[in-house]
Amino acid sequence: MTDLVKKQLVKPPQRPDEEAFKKAQEDINAKINGLRKKSDAVKERLNNAPGKGSGNDKREELRGRLNDLRRQQAEIKQSKQGVFDQLSALDASIKKKIVDVKAAKLPYKTTAEIDNRISELDQKVESGILKLVEEKRFVAEISSLKKARKAVEAQQVQQAAIDADKQTYDELKKTIDDSGARAISQEFDEVRAQLDALQKDYQSDREKRDELYNEQTALRQQLDEAYSDLRALRDEYKAKNDEYYAHQRQAQIQRREAARIKQQVIDEEKRQAAARNERELAEIPAFEEEIITCENLINFLKPSAAAAAAEAAATTAATTAANVRQVDSSNAPQGVALKKKADRDEDTYFVGGKYAKKSKGQPKQAASPGATSAITPSGAFKIPLNMMEAFFTVDVAVPTSAADVDRAVEALRARLAHYKAEQPKVTEEKKRKAEEKIATLLARQEEKRQSRQNGAPKPAEDAFIDPVEVESVTVSVAAVEITQE
């Protein structure tokens, strides 16, 4: 019960809103079109922007000129290599000596400054006005100054050597400093400035192109995202649509399966009903109509023999099979046969020896004479036409006169005895054939059901033969027996 409630509470998938999907798709397509226009505009600006090769010829020309000037400078430098070597050595020596002087970090630059300080401190110590601590400090400072005086003297010597090297460097440089070298150097600086200006412009153009490339890349990313959103929208719509139609197909399959099962139940009920009908028809005792016809004809020819015939019929019926239905004719009028239960609600009529069928599955109606005797009150012998036809049906010659009645009655009694004697055997044969027929029809129906399950087309024929055909088959058994007689 809980599972059933859960199944009922499961909400079936709804069909996606196609209008909303189209609206969302149009919005994304509009966004894509806008991004495409922007991308096309950026692409056009890139095409119109200075290319990567813009100004390359001029730059290459200037670089070539710089190389020429460097070569000329190199030739001049090679011709005066000795002087250049001396200048390099002096420059290195001067730089080293300057570093050494700076590293000394002396508070005094000349010995005169140190001598003046020492004299000042000696005067203060000789005055005798200093405290003992101050006097010791001044004496220690004087001692350190005397030691520093030697370092200052060495530093002065080093500075004098630096000045001498600088003078020598200037004199050597004057020997190589001519107008040709200066002109080459000046031209070199001018060409270098032009090349730097071109490189600056090239760098600016490159930055602008990079900005356009970055903008184009950003637009491409936005386009990719928009296309991804469009694909996701379509995939989601398709998934929901597929889910909806899959549920519809499954529901249809379930409905068809339920209808198929219901139809199987109906077909099975029909088969069982047809089988029951077949068995009921087989249960009808054979020659029942012929026996009744013979008895009616005997009663018609000799009404006084009705009681004896009834008593003989009761005795014969007691010897038949237990499942044969007995006819209670004690309350029936003399010369009238009772109808079967299956025939009491049907409108049947007697037409000579041939019994018309009013409905499917209904047996033939036995002869029921309208007159109670063949001898009229006036003493004439008269047999109605329908009674004559009843004689034909039981294969007994119609009596032509009152003297012929005994012969006809004996013949009828012989036929009656024959029918009653053969009734059990023929009835059992009918039952056997009915069961065989039922088994054959059920097997045929099962084969058809299996073939439908295996994909074969559904046959158009019915599961069972029409009941009229069934009745005609069962009646034919009695006809064959009579013919053999």
Secondary structure, 3 states (H helix, E strand, C coil): CHHHHHHHHCCCCCCCCHHHHHHHHHHHHHHHHHHHHHHHHHHHHHHHCCCCCCCHHHHHHHHHHHHHHHHHHHHHHHHCHHHHHHHHHHHHHHHHHHHHHHHHCCCCCCHHHHHHHHHHHHHHHHHCCCCHHHHHHHHHHHHHHHHHHHHHHHHHHHHHHHHHHHHHHHHHHHHHCCHHHHHHHHHHHHHHHHHHHHHHHHHHHHHHHHHHHHHHHHHHHHHHHHHHHHHHHHHHHHHHHHHHHHHHHHHHHHHHHHHHHHHHHHHHHHHHHHHHHHHHHHHCCCCHHHHHHHHHHHHHHCHHHHHHHHHHHHHHHHCCCCCCCCCCCCCCCCCCCCCCHHHCCCCCCEECCEECCCCCCCCCCCCCCCCCCCECCCCCECCCHHHHHHHHHCCCCCCCCHHHHHHHHHHHHHHHHHHHHHHHHHHHHHHHHHHHHHHHHHHHHHHHHHHHHCCCCCCCCCCCCCHHHHHHHHHHHHHHHHHHC
